[in-house]
Amino acid sequence: MNELSADGITPDPFAPFTEAPKTSGFPDFTAAVAAVAERLAMPEIWEPQCPAPAEPPESVKHWQHGDSVARWDYRTADGAPIFSVYRFNTADGGKQTLPYTYGRRAWTDKNGLRRDATGWHWKRPLPPLPLYGLDRLAARPEDPVLIAEGEKSADAAAKLFPSYVAITSCGGSNSAGKADWTPLADRMVTIWPDHDDAGTDYARAVTRLAGEAGAAEIRIVSVPELFPPGWDVADDLPEGEGPDVLAELLAGAALAEPPFKMPDGYSWEKGQLWFQPGQQKDRSWPEKVFVCGQFDVLGEARTSNGTGWSVFLRWLDRDGRRHEWAMPKSLLHREGNLIAETLTDAGLVCGIGQAHGLLKDFLARVYSSRRFECVDRTGWHEAEGKPVFVAPWGKVYGEGAANIVLQSERIVSAESFKTAGTLKQWQDELAQFAIGNDRVALFMAAGFAGPLLEFMGQDSGGLHLVGASQCGKTTCALAAGSEWGPGTRRNGQVRSWKTTANGLEGVAAETSDCLLILDEIGQADSKEVGDTTYMLANETGKGRAGRGGEARRRQTWRSLFLSTGELTLAAKIGEAGKRTMAGLEVRLVNLPADAGAGYGVFQELHGFDNARDLATQISGAAAKYYGTAARAFLAKLTDNRAKDEGGLTADLKGLRDKFMKDNCPADADGQVKSVCSRFALIGVAGELARVYGVLPWPKNEALRAAGACFKAWLAERGGSGAGEDSAALAQVRAFLEAHGASRFERLHETNSKTGENYYPPGEIRILNRAGFSRLVGDELQFLIMPEAWRNEVCKGMNYKQVAAVLRDKGYLKESADGKNSQSIHIGGHGQMRFYVVTADIMGGDA
């Protein structure tokens, strides 16, 4: 065992300390202080000896971490030692790896004494660093190369795939640029990344570096989405996976395209993009111009028909967060500095002044042979004949996913779609409390319904949970939102109704086939809320013209959206003096929030003392554990759809049809059937999420909750007939309730033979008359004059259709010849035509 000092070097007895000479009398403090200061200012000297003069120790003892538990040796092409990496188990249960290199080191210690020692030090060689496995590369020049992330993974890959030369670089995923990749020239290379973002970044960096080194071919293994986060080739296989899966993954590694080509005059220097004017004599140019910080050009993207070209960019901000943007090339020709502004807002440092034009010039002339297909909305698309799902956080699920990117004129922030905690924590702390609570369960099941709209052939539409303040409406919204990202209002999934229809177009496109939640309809503009609802349900934005008058491409989407508020949609529209069409209330269904158990939206408190405590638990968990449910659901769904789309669709449609048979009246109007189908889809989505292991609910819990909520909607609506019929009856009823005594003059019939009617003696005649009222036996009738019928009673409706509805319901007396109006003689007025409505309408069913 080689013992190390606290300074981390091997003690050298032949390296004496330099001490100040002793003098008689008082010491010269000024000179001593000056000497110490001089030594502290001296730089450290590090002169590694490569190769090392001897093999490294078998094991070592570090002054802080104790005994080493593993060692990996880096060697020259002919096998001589260069340096080693040792691994230690730390006191906190973690792991620490440290490089150990032979060489001379001179430095000033903490006491101000200059030290100089030659031996093994906890230092790396100077870059570029050699590859781990360089000796194996040289010994097997014809074999393909497999690059793993980390020495342990490389050793595991060497055992699993002996026909490959397994190598890696030193320093982890962030140090690929410090390695010497030139030995990969003319080699066939496959990269096996770890299953996390760092692994993805490492693979892309190595792809670029290996390409620059002249690799003949580069492929990248795609680790299945269902594998655990952080999984690497040295880890055990997930439960249910056999050993053959690794060979299949290696064989299916996709070809990586070569890196982008820099335009003339531009270069990368220390992680920055600079422009060198070259031979230009324009004195307005300085010698060099800083353009912006480091970014990668991953390729160029265009739509399937060859339009909408963009440059696909990726960079890290100063906090290490990764950003991606498929920047439309059309922005290069916009006035102003929109591109620089957008990049700067997302953390890329950009120069000012001349740098703005240079940035545009670079992006206009940069070339990459890698091609992506760009799409302008999230959700389902097709790639290589297979369905893929583009998620709002940039991940594309399914076969062919590597060739699809989301294009937008602005950078789509993934902040509202990030994750926290584990799926198990989300299930235990939130999802289980929806069991037995119909409204909460309905909203949570609805969170998984968006991805089913497309292949189930279902139209877009929404649910609006309406009820008094503090009854738990927003709690339902937060619970559903936590499936996709932070279950919060601020920077989370729950957005405000307080926006314009135009502003929602982009949000709808960015959440297509996903989930859109709008909170507090009372904050919406009453003049626009109807148009906004139509727009969301009709799946397309407004048509707009370009500068030349040509039509610009409309944004499209599919959406099952959720809404909350204290007002119904009709009441909100009524604030602007408008009437709500029945078709609009089918597009956004009003569901009463009160579940009738005395706990607001809740029926089951799950052991909590009151509804407030349960709501606090759910909302608190939604802000702490989120984003994992949708990812798990999409991974399973895309895999299921790719393997057996026909079987999946048939099973889900069968479940939907059974729900409708069990819950929807056989003679229901088409509008009611449409709404029932939406509730059915939500119930089916919840059951599918249960089967996938996402929702921890009993079997049929989602379907049960959806059925209960549909029946609550139907009861609130007042029947299963057409909505227009109900609206017609309600409007006529409301008119008679308001004006039955004030605008209808009472008649008294005296001649049964002639049917003559006249006013009772001494009765005051009514101004602004809408008609007359009379008793025929025990039946009270309202005789409504044609003008009042058309312009007041049926205002905003088709008066003929209203008359037909009342006649079919038995509330309107038709004439002897079958007409909806009839001629009646009124004393003092003569023969007049009226629509005769019975007072039975006042208490009749809708």
Secondary structure, 3 states (H helix, E strand, C coil): CEECCCCCECCCCCCCCCCCCCCCCCCCHHHHHHHHHHHHHCCCEEEECCCCCCCCCCCEEECCCEECCEEEEEECCCCCEEEEEEEEECCCCCEEEEEEEEEEEEEECCCCCEEEEEEEECCCCCCCECCECHHHHHHCCCCCEEECCCHHHHHHHHHHCCCCEEEECCCCCCCHHHECCHHHCCCEEEECCCCCHHHHHHHHHHHHHHHHCCCCEEEECCCCCCCCCCCCCCCCCCCCCCCHHHHHHHHCCEECCCCCECCCCEEECCCEEEECCCCCCCCCCCCCEEEEECCEEEEEEECCCCCCCEEEEEEECCCCCEEEEEEEHHHHHCCCCHHHHHHHHCCCCECCCHHHHHHHHHHHHCECCCEEEEECCCEEEEECCEEEEECCCCCEECCCHHHEEEECCCCCCCHHHCCECCHHHHHHHCHHHHCCCHHHHHHHHHCCCHHHHHHHCCCCEEEEEECCCCCCHHHHHHHHHCCCCCCCCCCCCEEECCCCHHHHHHHHHHCCCCCEEEECHHHCCCCCHHHHHHHHHHCECCCCECCCCCECCCCECCCEEEEEECCCHHHHHHCCCCCCCHHHHHHEEEEECCCCCCECCECCCCCCCCHHHHHHHHHHHHCCCECHHHHHHHHHHHHHHHHHHHHHHHHHHHHHHHHHHHHCCCCCCHHHHHHHHHHHHHHHHHHHHHHCCCCCCCCCHHHHHHHHHHHHHHHHHCCCCCHHHHHHHHHHHHHHHHHCCCCEEECEEEECCCCEEECCCCCCCCCCCCEEEEEECCEEEEEECHHHHHHHHCCCCCHHHHHHHHHHHCCEECCCCCCCCEEEEECCCEEEEEEEEEHHHHCCCC
